[in-house]
């Protein structure tokens, strides 16, 4: 949420009259300065003025317009630039009247390294580095499945370069016919590189061409009486033919297609994205946007396309379950990516079967989410009943629970966590970590006192709301600390609940203690309320311990350099000494990195891109 102060002299009619007929981005704000909606326009004057006509497109828009206190605009050089700015503002501000999709940039790739005997591996991150990258894939399973296929057919290595360089005999993968062992010379580098070339050709969709090449090589080897080599090619053909038969969704072409199916049920919307690359169907991924009330499925589709493809290349073909209301969005995205896309809303043949499958998968995914939502609502209601709270649906929807935990290693790098449960689910965007300082090392009570005071001083000052439930992990001792803090701040202690682990720390034996002298409650292992309490407690513990480990690693100067192939303890030490720490290494150029003793140009490039 972004809060801005309203200009004292804002007059709507004057503002609308003075708006330019230029492309740009506009932001509607309410009286409190909260951004309600972010939009883009080819003509700011026409678009913004349209909100104040007598007839509006939907009750939801009419409700938003009633709350508009003033408007901010930003003029851009082009509509394409406005699209980029709009997308960035939506992600940062998350306005309540924009359709919001989860920002997930971590699509995986299949990578061929730049080694003379290329390694195939699963990869996430910046692809602007040496090697060949295939993807993006919709999920990790699709990448690993492709790697298994390439190992089965082409017997390509997947070992780290350090392992490859120090092998003296073949590994188990050679024994089970999943690697041709270039590490010990059981296949020449030239022949191995030929297998890599055929593997890339296969990923590009030319499976039949690969089969023809292998068959030709098998015949030549047989004519030359090289029967062992011919047998290897025969086995490759057999494995590849078997795989092509198993992949009943395999295309006969080599096209790249994205299939988007949008459905709605039970007050939720699902956008299912399926990917076809090089003619192979790679699987799909379901998205569940928020704030879609009163929005048509066409509007949801348009929001998905504009937010998803602004940072990813468009495929040549897009198959969609609905037509776009504004085809200009695709034109703007094509201008950005340089890729012209053909949209099919009434597909035929294989495209039609892909769309039907995507729609079926969307229905299944949405059914799972709706069932999970009902289960979560039941857990919230069960906890409310145990704690004597209201149980009407509206109250439970807004029930606000915060959980606190402390983590450290023998007093080192102490961190406290605060996690939030609301709307029947955890809210990671509202989580907070607190660095604890100025206490005796290992004093959990002092750490809890500090984090609670820092968190709830704002509540006592009227700058934040008091949660309905505050869960304290640690039982009576920690609960007494919380009581003292709340008493000192003048806050209602009845919201405090301590969670004490049972004998042997076994799940199901936890006991809830209360600050207002209510008798303790043992929920029992089958309790739905206990499942919710355990989820919040475990999430607070996870969030605290990951923060503590990150802080400890920084303190000990253990960095992301450890994860880079080729950077061992000595090279890491030289880099850190040369540049004064990880921040200096991250800021260094490739030339600067390559000037360090033991760092080659290729390794410098790998370090440079790995730290970005």
C-alpha positions in Angstrom: 0.0 0.0 0.0 1.3 3.5 -0.8 0.1 6.5 1.1 0.4 10.0 -0.4 -0.8 13.4 0.9 -3.6 15.0 -1.0 -2.8 18.3 -2.6 -4.7 21.1 -0.9 -5.8 22.8 -4.1 -7.0 19.7 -6.1 -10.1 20.4 -8.2 -11.3 17.5 -10.4 -13.0 19.5 -13.2 -9.9 21.7 -13.6 -7.7 18.7 -13.5 -9.6 16.8 -16.2 -9.7 19.9 -18.4 -6.0 20.3 -18.2 -5.0 16.7 -18.9 -2.9 16.2 -22.0 -3.9 13.9 -24.9 -0.7 12.0 -24.5 0.2 8.4 -23.4 0.8 7.7 -19.8 -0.2 6.1 -16.5 -2.8 7.4 -14.0 -3.4 6.5 -10.4 -6.7 6.9 -8.5 -6.3 7.7 -4.8 -8.8 7.9 -1.9 -9.0 10.5 0.9 -6.5 8.6 3.0 -3.9 8.7 0.2 -4.2 5.0 -0.7 -3.8 4.1 -4.3 -7.0 2.4 -5.5 -6.2 1.7 -9.1 -3.4 2.0 -11.6 -4.1 2.2 -15.3 -2.4 3.1 -18.6 -3.8 5.1 -21.5 -3.0 6.0 -25.1 -4.8 9.3 -24.4 -4.8 10.3 -20.7 -7.5 13.0 -21.1 -10.0 10.6 -22.8 -9.3 7.6 -20.5 -9.3 9.4 -17.2 -12.4 11.5 -18.1 -14.3 8.3 -19.0 -14.5 7.3 -15.3 -16.7 10.3 -14.6 -19.4 9.7 -17.2 -23.0 8.9 -16.2 -22.8 5.2 -17.2 -19.9 3.1 -15.9 -19.0 -0.4 -17.0 -19.7 -2.2 -13.7 -20.9 -1.6 -10.1 -17.3 -2.3 -9.0 -15.9 0.6 -11.0 -18.8 2.8 -9.8 -17.9 1.9 -6.2 -14.2 2.8 -6.8 -15.1 6.1 -8.5 -17.1 7.1 -5.3 -13.9 6.8 -3.3 -11.6 8.8 -5.6 -10.4 11.9 -3.9 -7.7 12.9 -6.4 -5.7 11.6 -9.3 -2.0 11.4 -10.2 -0.6 11.0 -13.7 2.7 10.3 -15.3 3.2 11.1 -19.0 5.4 8.6 -21.0 7.0 8.7 -24.4 4.9 5.9 -25.8 2.0 3.5 -24.9 4.5 0.7 -24.7 6.5 2.6 -22.0 3.2 3.2 -20.2 2.5 -0.5 -20.2 5.8 -1.2 -18.5 5.3 1.5 -15.9 1.8 0.4 -15.2 3.0 -3.2 -14.6 5.7 -2.1 -12.2 3.4 0.1 -10.2 0.7 -2.6 -9.9 3.4 -5.0 -8.5 4.8 -2.4 -6.1 1.5 -0.8 -4.9 -0.9 -3.7 -5.2 -4.0 -1.5 -5.6 -7.3 -3.0 -4.4 -9.1 -2.5 -7.7 -6.5 -4.0 -10.0 -6.5 -7.7 -10.8 -3.3 -9.0 -9.1 -1.3 -12.0 -10.2 1.5 -13.5 -8.1 4.8 -12.3 -9.3 6.8 -15.4 -10.1 9.9 -14.8 -12.1 11.6 -18.0 -11.3 10.7 -20.1 -14.3 13.2 -22.9 -14.7 15.4 -23.7 -17.8 17.3 -26.6 -19.1 20.9 -25.6 -19.6 23.8 -27.0 -21.7 27.0 -25.6 -20.2 29.8 -24.0 -22.3 32.2 -26.8 -21.4 33.9 -28.8 -24.2 31.9 -31.7 -23.0 28.7 -29.8 -22.2 26.8 -30.7 -19.0 23.0 -30.7 -18.9 21.4 -29.3 -15.8 18.4 -27.7 -14.2 18.8 -23.9 -14.0 17.0 -20.9 -12.5 18.3 -17.4 -12.8 19.8 -14.9 -15.3 20.3 -16.6 -18.7 22.7 -13.9 -19.9 25.8 -16.1 -19.4 27.8 -18.8 -21.3 25.9 -21.9 -22.4 22.7 -22.8 -24.2 19.3 -22.4 -22.4 16.0 -24.1 -23.3 12.8 -22.9 -21.8 11.3 -21.5 -19.9 9.5 -24.6 -18.5 6.3 -24.3 -16.5 7.7 -26.2 -13.6 10.7 -28.0 -12.2 9.2 -31.4 -13.0 9.1 -30.6 -16.8 12.8 -29.7 -16.7 13.9 -32.9 -14.9 11.7 -35.0 -17.1 13.5 -33.6 -20.2 16.9 -34.2 -18.6 15.9 -37.8 -18.0 14.9 -38.2 -21.6 18.2 -36.7 -22.9 20.2 -39.0 -20.6 18.2 -42.0 -21.7 18.6 -41.3 -25.4 21.8 -39.3 -25.8 23.6 -40.3 -22.6 24.7 -36.8 -21.7 26.6 -36.1 -18.5 24.9 -34.2 -15.6 27.9 -34.1 -13.1 29.5 -30.9 -11.8 32.6 -29.8 -13.8 34.7 -30.4 -10.7 33.6 -34.0 -10.5 34.1 -34.4 -14.3 37.7 -33.2 -14.1 38.7 -35.6 -11.4 37.1 -38.8 -12.4 39.4 -41.8 -12.9 36.7 -44.4 -13.7 33.1 -44.2 -14.9 30.3 -43.5 -12.4 27.1 -45.4 -11.8 25.3 -43.4 -14.6 27.6 -45.0 -17.1 26.8 -48.5 -15.7 23.0 -47.9 -16.1 23.4 -46.4 -19.6 22.6 -42.8 -18.7 26.0 -41.3 -19.5 28.6 -42.1 -22.1 31.5 -41.3 -19.7 33.4 -38.6 -21.7 35.2 -37.9 -18.4 37.4 -41.0 -18.8 37.6 -41.0 -22.6 35.1 -43.8 -23.2 33.6 -41.6 -25.9 35.6 -39.0 -27.9 34.9 -35.3 -27.4 33.8 -35.1 -31.1 31.3 -37.9 -30.8 30.0 -36.5 -27.5 29.5 -33.1 -29.0 27.6 -34.7 -31.9 25.3 -36.3 -29.3 24.8 -32.8 -27.7 24.0 -31.3 -31.1 21.4 -34.0 -31.7 19.9 -33.5 -28.2 19.5 -29.8 -29.0 17.9 -30.7 -32.4 15.5 -32.9 -30.5 14.6 -30.1 -28.1 14.0 -27.8 -31.1 11.3 -30.2 -32.2 13.1 -32.1 -35.0 12.7 -35.6 -33.5 12.3 -37.2 -36.9 15.4 -35.6 -38.2 17.3 -36.9 -35.3 16.0 -40.4 -35.9 17.1 -40.2 -39.5 20.6 -39.1 -38.5 21.0 -41.9 -36.0 19.7 -44.5 -38.5 22.2 -43.3 -41.1 25.1 -43.5 -38.6 24.0 -47.0 -37.5 24.0 -48.2 -41.1 27.5 -46.7 -41.8 28.9 -48.3 -38.6 27.4 -51.6 -39.6 28.9 -51.4 -43.1 32.3 -50.7 -41.6 31.9 -53.7 -39.3 31.9 -51.4 -36.2 29.2 -53.5 -34.6 29.6 -52.1 -31.1 29.1 -48.6 -32.3 26.2 -49.7 -34.5 24.6 -51.3 -31.4 24.9 -47.9 -29.5 23.1 -46.1 -32.3 20.5 -48.9 -32.4 19.8 -48.5 -28.7 19.5 -44.7 -29.2 17.0 -45.2 -31.9 15.0 -47.7 -29.8 14.9 -45.3 -26.8 13.9 -42.3 -28.9 11.2 -44.2 -30.7 9.8 -45.4 -27.4 9.7 -41.9 -26.0 8.0 -40.5 -29.0 5.3 -43.2 -28.7 4.8 -42.4 -25.0 4.4 -38.7 -25.6 0.9 -38.8 -26.9 0.8 -35.0 -26.9 3.8 -34.8 -29.2 3.3 -32.5 -32.2 4.6 -33.3 -35.7 5.9 -29.8 -36.0 8.4 -27.7 -34.1 6.1 -24.8 -33.0 6.2 -22.8 -29.8 2.7 -22.3 -28.4 1.3 -21.0 -25.1 -2.3 -22.1 -24.3 -4.3 -20.0 -21.8 -7.6 -21.2 -20.3 -9.6 -19.0 -18.0 -12.4 -20.3 -15.8 -14.4 -19.1 -12.8 -16.3 -21.0 -10.0 -17.1 -20.5 -6.4 -16.1 -16.8 -6.4 -12.5 -17.6 -7.6 -10.8 -17.4 -11.0 -8.2 -19.7 -12.4 -5.9 -18.9 -15.3 -4.1 -22.0 -16.5 -1.0 -21.6 -18.7 0.2 -24.6 -20.8 3.5 -24.4 -22.7 4.5 -26.2 -25.9 8.1 -25.7 -27.0 9.6 -27.3 -30.1 6.4 -29.2 -30.5 6.6 -30.9 -27.1 3.9 -30.2 -24.5 5.9 -29.3 -21.3 3.0 -29.2 -18.9 1.0 -26.3 -17.3 0.8 -24.0 -14.4 -2.3 -22.6 -12.7 -2.6 -19.0 -11.4 -5.2 -17.7 -9.1 -5.5 -13.9 -9.3 -7.0 -11.8 -6.5 -9.4 -8.9 -6.6 -11.4 -10.2 -9.6 -14.9 -9.4 -8.3 -17.2 -8.2 -11.0 -14.5 -8.7 -13.6 -15.2 -10.5 -16.8 -13.0 -13.5 -17.8 -11.9 -11.4 -20.8 -10.6 -8.7 -18.5 -8.8 -11.3 -16.3 -7.2 -12.7 -19.5 -6.0 -9.2 -20.5 -4.6 -8.5 -17.1 -2.7 -11.9 -17.1 -1.2 -11.3 -20.6 -0.1 -7.8 -19.8 1.5 -8.7 -16.4 2.9 -12.1 -17.4 4.5 -11.3 -20.8 5.9 -7.8 -20.0 9.0 -9.6 -18.7 8.9 -12.8 -20.8 8.9 -13.3 -24.6 5.7 -13.9 -26.4 5.4 -17.2 -28.3 4.6 -17.1 -32.0 1.2 -18.6 -31.3 -1.1 -18.0 -28.4 -4.2 -20.2 -28.0 -6.8 -18.7 -25.7 -10.2 -19.7 -24.3 -11.5 -16.1 -24.6 -11.0 -13.2 -26.9 -9.1 -10.1 -25.8 -11.2 -7.0 -25.3 -8.2 -4.8 -26.1 -6.0 -6.3 -28.9 -3.7 -3.3 -28.5 -2.1 -5.0 -25.5 -0.6 -7.7 -27.7 0.7 -5.1 -30.2 2.4 -3.2 -27.3 4.0 -6.4 -26.0 5.1 -7.4 -29.5 6.7 -4.0 -29.9 8.7 -4.6 -26.6 9.8 -8.2 -27.5 10.1 -7.9 -31.2 7.9 -11.0 -31.6 4.6 -10.9 -33.6 2.1 -13.3 -32.1 -0.9 -15.0 -33.7 -3.9 -15.4 -31.3 -6.3 -18.3 -31.8 -9.6 -18.3 -29.9 -11.3 -20.9 -32.1 -8.5 -23.4 -32.6 -8.8 -26.6 -34.7 -7.0 -29.9 -34.6 -4.2 -30.3 -32.2 -4.5 -26.7 -30.9 -8.1 -27.5 -30.0 -7.1 -30.6 -28.0 -4.4 -28.6 -26.2 -7.0 -26.0 -25.2 -9.5 -28.6 -24.0 -6.8 -30.2 -21.9 -5.8 -26.8 -20.5 -9.4 -26.1 -19.6 -9.8 -29.5 -17.9 -6.6 -28.9 -15.9 -7.9 -25.5 -14.9 -11.1 -27.0 -13.6 -9.2 -29.6 -11.6 -6.8 -26.9 -10.1 -9.7 -24.6 -9.2 -11.6 -27.5 -7.5 -8.5 -28.2 -5.4 -8.2 -24.6 -4.4 -11.9 -24.3 -3.5 -11.7 -27.5 -1.4 -8.6 -26.2 0.3 -10.3 -22.8 1.0 -13.3 -24.6 2.6 -10.9 -26.6 4.7 -9.0 -23.5 5.8 -12.2 -21.7 6.7 -13.2 -24.7 8.8 -9.9 -24.6 10.7 -10.4 -20.8 11.4 -13.9 -21.4 12.7 -12.6 -24.3 14.9 -10.0 -22.1 16.5 -12.5 -19.3 17.0 -14.8 -21.7 18.8 -12.0 -22.9 21.1 -11.0 -19.4 22.0 -14.6 -18.1 22.5 -14.6 -15.7 19.6 -17.3 -14.8 17.1 -18.0 -17.4 14.4 -19.9 -15.6 11.7 -18.4 -15.8 8.2 -17.6 -12.1 7.9 -15.7 -11.9 11.2 -13.8 -15.1 10.4 -12.8 -13.8 7.0 -11.1 -10.8 8.7 -9.7 -12.7 11.7 -6.2 -11.4 12.2 -3.6 -13.6 13.9 0.1 -12.9 14.4 2.6 -15.4 15.5 6.0 -14.7 17.1 9.2 -16.8 17.5 12.9 -16.3 18.4 15.8 -18.0 16.7 19.6 -18.0 17.3 22.6 -20.3 17.4 24.0 -20.3 20.9 23.1 -16.6 21.2 24.6 -15.7 17.8 22.7 -13.7 15.2 19.4 -13.6 17.2 16.4 -12.9 15.1 12.7 -12.6 15.9 9.9 -13.3 13.4 6.3 -12.0 13.1 4.0 -13.9 10.7 0.5 -13.0 9.8 -2.7 -15.1 9.2 -5.7 -13.4 7.7 -8.4 -14.2 5.1 -8.0 -17.9 6.0 -4.4 -18.0 4.8 -0.9 -17.0 5.7 0.1 -13.5 4.4 3.8 -13.6 3.5 3.8 -10.0 2.3 3.0 -8.9 5.9 5.7 -10.9 7.6 8.4 -9.0 9.5 11.8 -9.9 10.9 13.5 -8.1 13.8 17.2 -8.0 14.5 17.6 -8.3 18.2 20.5 -6.4 19.8 21.6 -5.1 23.2 20.6 -8.3 25.2 22.5 -11.1 26.9 23.3 -13.7 24.3 20.8 -16.6 24.4 18.3 -14.7 26.5 15.1 -15.7 24.7 12.9 -13.8 27.2 14.7 -10.5 26.6 14.5 -11.1 22.9 10.7 -11.7 23.1 10.3 -8.6 25.2 12.2 -6.5 22.7 10.3 -7.7 19.6 6.9 -7.4 21.2 7.6 -3.8 22.4 8.9 -2.8 19.0 5.9 -4.3 17.2 3.1 -3.1 19.6 4.4 0.4 20.5 2.8 1.4 17.2 -0.5 -0.1 18.3 -0.3 1.7 21.6 0.3 5.0 19.7 -2.8 4.4 17.5 -0.7 3.9 14.3 -1.6 0.2 13.8 -4.4 -2.2 14.7 -4.2 -4.8 17.5 -4.5 -8.4 16.1 -7.4 -10.5 17.3 -5.0 -13.2 18.4 -1.3 -13.0 19.2 0.4 -16.4 19.4 3.6 -16.7 21.4 5.7 -19.8 20.9 7.2 -20.9 24.2 4.6 -21.5 26.8 4.1 -19.9 30.2 7.5 -18.2 30.5 7.3 -16.3 27.2 3.6 -15.6 27.8 4.4 -13.9 31.1 6.9 -11.7 29.2 4.2 -10.8 26.7 1.7 -10.0 29.5 4.2 -7.6 31.1 4.8 -5.8 27.7 1.1 -5.5 27.0 0.4 -4.2 30.6 3.2 -1.6 30.2 1.7 -0.5 26.9 -1.9 -0.5 28.1 -3.1 -3.1 25.6 -5.7 -5.8 25.9 -4.0 -8.9 27.2 -6.9 -11.2 26.3 -5.5 -11.5 22.8 -2.4 -13.2 24.0 -2.1 -17.0 23.6 0.9 -19.0 24.5 1.7 -22.3 22.7 3.5 -24.8 24.9 5.0 -28.0 23.3 4.0 -31.3 24.9 6.1 -34.0 26.4 8.8 -35.0 24.0 7.8 -32.1 21.7 5.3 -34.5 20.0 2.7 -32.9 17.7 -0.8 -33.1 19.1 0.3 -32.7 22.8 0.5 -28.9 22.6 -1.3 -26.8 25.3 -2.7 -23.3 24.9 -2.2 -20.9 27.8 -4.0 -17.5 28.1 -3.0 -14.2 29.6 -6.4 -13.5 31.1 -6.4 -16.5 33.5 -8.6 -18.7 31.4 -7.8 -22.4 32.0 -5.3 -24.0 29.7 -6.7 -25.9 26.6 -5.2 -29.1 25.2 -6.7 -29.3 21.7 -5.8 -32.9 20.9 -4.1 -34.5 17.9 -7.2 -34.6 15.7 -8.3 -31.0 16.3 -8.7 -28.7 13.2 -7.9 -25.7 15.5 -4.6 -27.4 16.5 -3.7 -27.8 12.8 -4.1 -24.0 12.3 -2.1 -23.2 15.5 0.7 -25.6 14.4 0.8 -24.0 10.9 1.2 -20.5 12.3 3.7 -21.6 14.9 5.8 -23.6 12.4 5.7 -20.8 9.9 6.9 -18.3 12.6 9.7 -20.8 13.4 10.7 -21.3 9.7 10.7 -17.5 9.1 12.8 -16.8 12.1 15.4 -19.6 11.5 15.9 -18.7 7.8 16.5 -15.1 8.8 18.9 -16.1 11.6 20.8 -18.3 9.2 21.1 -15.5 6.6 22.3 -13.1 9.3 24.8 -15.7 10.7 26.1 -16.4 7.2 26.7 -12.7 6.6 28.4 -12.3 9.9 30.7 -15.2 9.2 31.4 -13.9 5.7 29.9 -17.1 4.1 28.3 -15.9 0.9 26.7 -16.8 -2.3 30.2 -17.3 -3.7 30.0 -20.8 -2.3 27.3 -21.8 -4.7 29.3 -20.9 -7.8 31.1 -23.7 -9.6 34.8 -23.2 -9.6 35.0 -20.9 -6.6 36.6 -22.8 -3.8 37.8 -21.6 -0.4 41.1 -20.1 -1.7 39.5 -18.2 -4.6 36.6 -17.0 -2.4 39.1 -15.7 0.2 41.1 -13.9 -2.5 38.0 -12.3 -3.9 36.7 -11.1 -0.5 40.1 -9.7 0.4 40.5 -8.0 -2.9 37.1 -6.3 -2.9 36.5 -5.9 0.8 33.6 -8.3 1.1 30.6 -9.7 -0.8 29.2 -6.3 -1.7 32.4 -5.3 -3.3 32.6 -8.5 -5.3 29.0 -8.0 -6.4 29.8 -4.4 -7.6 33.0 -5.5 -9.5 33.1 -5.7 -13.3 34.1 -8.8 -15.2 37.5 -7.2 -16.0 38.0 -6.4 -12.2 37.1 -10.0 -11.3 39.4 -11.5 -13.9 42.3 -9.5 -12.5 42.3 -11.5 -9.3 44.8 -14.3 -9.1 43.3 -17.7 -10.1 40.2 -16.2 -11.7 39.9 -16.8 -15.5 37.9 -14.7 -17.8 35.2 -17.5 -18.1 35.0 -17.9 -14.3 34.8 -14.1 -13.9 31.8 -14.0 -16.2 30.2 -16.9 -14.2 30.7 -15.0 -10.9 29.5 -11.7 -12.4 26.2 -13.1 -13.6 25.6 -15.4 -10.6 25.7 -12.4 -8.3 23.0 -10.6 -10.3 
